[in-house]
């Protein structure tokens, strides 16, 4: 990815824990490295095809003066998100905020915080087999669209499928969504679980009936194994009702563990199921 760098932009603003910092203000030096694709602008020589660093500098100054934070960590976090949401061509940003007048009563040049934030691609599974299933899935998609840190890139068709695991229940309506998001995997999981709660999801039976089921399937090419979250979802390769909607959205997406595309995983699973039927 190409980079456009704004180095040591001087902004006088009122951030800090101490009262004097908030009242009197102080100088900050802000460096922003903007990751973007400059190929088109380089070929066309048109400003509209690139990030206008003058506008970005003005927006940094405006945002930093109009908002107040106790911690430069918080200032960096909120400023990075604001810039990513304001300028669509920024895919990723490296942001450093220097505080040359840090009130620590010791000889120091600057104190600074550096962060890197950006957009990520994630896939989620949708499922429901209680009440107005289509309404629950449509409502979840619309709720995702309403979150500024999430862009819904595409939604699959909904398919009717037999229950999985616990069989004594109604058939499911299943689908998938492709997302572009600023949220971390755990933050995305929190959003999914909040939407399930809003749909009155009750967890009584493992793999049992539910008004709304949302799972994080993929997040970039990350492999995550934590107490709360496993990515890629552990049973993607076993579930036709997950793979079929995924293939509709992105047949080329590669599973980072099995190193096969979702289309190849679906073909493998279909072959196994066909073989099983023939053997029976």
N, C-alpha and C positions, 0 to 999 in steps of 0.2 A: 504494500500500500504506500502511496506517495504521501509526502508531508508538506504542510505549510506551517511555518513557525513564526509566532509573535513572541519576541523575547523581551523580558523585563519592562513590560508596560507599567508605567508609574500611575498609581491611583491613590488618592488621599481619601480615606474612608474611616468610619467609626465602628471598628470591630475590636472585641477583646473582653476579657473577664473583668478587668479592673475598671472602676468608674471613670478614671481619667482617660482611659482609652476610648470609652464610649462617648464621653463628652467632648474631649479635645480632638480626638481623631489622630491618625498617624499615617505614615506612608507605607504602601505595599508595592511590591514588584511582582507582576504576574506574567508568567510564561505559559503560552498555550501552543502545543504541537497538535495540529489538526490533521488527522489521517483521512485521506480522500483519494479518489482516482483523478489525476490531472491529465489523463491521456486526451480526453475530448477537448478540454480547454487548450492544451498544448498544440493540438492539431488545428483547431479552429481560430485560436487567438481571440476568443470571445469571453468577456468577463462573466456573462450570464451562465457559462458552463463550469464555473469554478466557485470557490468560496471567496467572497469579498473580504479580505483581511481587515480592511478599514472599517467595514460594518461590524465585524466580529469584535474589533478593538473598542468600538463605540459601545457595543452591547455589554462587553465586559465591564467597562467603566460605569455605565448606567446601572447595571444590576448590582455591582459592588457598592455603589454609593447609596442606592435606594433600599438595600436590605442590610440587616444588622445581625451579626453572629458573635457569640462569645468565643468560639473556637475557630481557628483557621481550618481545622479539619472539616467542620460543618460548612464553612464558607466555600471550601474547595468542592465538597460533595454537591452542594446545591448549585454552584456556578457551573460545574461540569454538566450536570443534568439539564440545566436551563439552556446551555449552548447546544447540546445534542438535540433538544426538542425544538429549538428555534431555527437551526440551520440544517436542513435535511441532508446536505451533501457531506456533513461530518459523520464518518462511520465510527471513529474512535478519537478520543482526545486524551492527551497527556497534559496535565495541568500542574504547575508549580506555583505556589504562593509564598513569597518571601516577606519576612517581617524584619526589616533592618533596625527598627527601633524597639525590639523586644524588651519589655520591662523586667529584666532579671538581675540588674545591678552587677553585672559581670562583663568583662570585655569580650564581646562577640560580634562578628560581622553581621550575620543574619540568622534567623531561625526560619525554617521553611517546611512546608508539607507538599509532597508530590503524590499525585494519584493518576491512575489510568482508568478510564471508563469508556464504554462503547456499546454499540448495538450487537445483539446476539440473535441467532436463529434457534427457535425451539419448536417442538411439535407436541401437541397434546391430544389425548384420546377423550372422546365424549361418549357417555353411555347413559341410558335410562330405560327402566321397564316398569315404572309405576306412574299412574295418572296420565297427564298429557305429556307423553315423552317428547314429542317434537317441540312442544312449547318449552319444556325444560332445556332442551339442547339449544334452541333458538335464543332463549333468554340468556343462557351462559355465554353464547357468542356475542350478543349485544352488550352484555356486561363487560366482557373483555375489550370490546371496541371502545368503551367509555373510559378506560384507564389510560391516561396519557403516556405512561411508560410501556404500553403494549400496542403494537400495530398488528391487526389481524390481516395477514397477507392472503390467505385463502382458506376456504372451508370445504371439506369433502361432501359428497352426497351422503345421505343417511341410509344405512342398510339395516334390514331386519335380520337378527341372528338368534340362534338358539342359545339358551343360557350356558355358561361355562362354569365348571367346578360344582356348584350347587344347582342341581337340575330341576328341583321341584319349585319352579317359578315361571313367570311369563317370559316370552321372548323379549329380547332387547332391541332398542334402536341405537345404533352405534355410528360414530363418525370421527373425524379428526380435524384439527386445525393446525395451520402453519403460522407461527408468530415471529415477529421481530420485536425484541424487548430489551429494555435497559435493566430489567430486574435480574437479580442473581437466581440460580436454580432454586434455592430455598425460599426466596421471596416469591417466586412464581408459584411454588407449591403452596405457600400461605394464601395467595390469591385464589388458587383452585379450591382449597379447603374452605375458604370463606364463602365462595359461591355455592359449594355443596351445602354448607350450613344454611345459607339463605334459601335454598331449595328444600329445607327440612330433611336433609339426608340423615338417616338413622343407621348406625353400624351395629347391627345385632347378630347377623350371620355372615361369616366369611364367604365372599363371592355371592352374597345373597341379594335380594331385590333392593333397588334403590331408586329414588327420584332422580338423582343426578350423580354421575360418577365422572370425575376428571382426573386424568393421570398425566404426569410429565413423561413423555416417551423418549425424546432426544433433546439435548441442549448443546448446540454446536457439535463438536466431536468429543465432548468431555465424557470421562468415565468416572462416576461418583458412587461411592459406597459409604454411606453414613447411616447413623441410627434412624434418621428421618426419611432419607431419600436415596434411591438407587436409580442411576441413569447410566446407560439406557435402561428402560423398564425391563425387569428381569425376564419377562415371558413374551416379549414381542415376537420372537421367532416361533412361538407355539400357537399364536392366536391369529387365525384367518380374519376375524372381525376387526383386528387392529391393523393388520398388514394391507388388507384391501383398501381401506380409506387412505392409508399412507401412500400406497402405490398411485392412487389417483392424484395425490398432491405433489409427490416428489419421488418418482420411481428410481431416480438416480441417487437418492440419499443413502450413504454408506454406513452400515453398523460399525462402530469403532472397535468392537471386540471380535465379531465374526468376519469382519472385512468383506462383507457382501452387501450389495444394495438391497433395499427393501423389496424390489421386484424379484431379485434372485432368492431372497428368503421366502417370499410368497410362492414362487415356482417350486422351491424345495419342499415346502409344506404341502402344497397341492399334490405333488408327486407322491409323497408319503401317504397322504389320505387316499389317493386313487389306488395305490398299491395295497393298502390295508383293505379297501373294499373288494378288490379282486381276490385277495387271499381268503377273505371271508366266504 
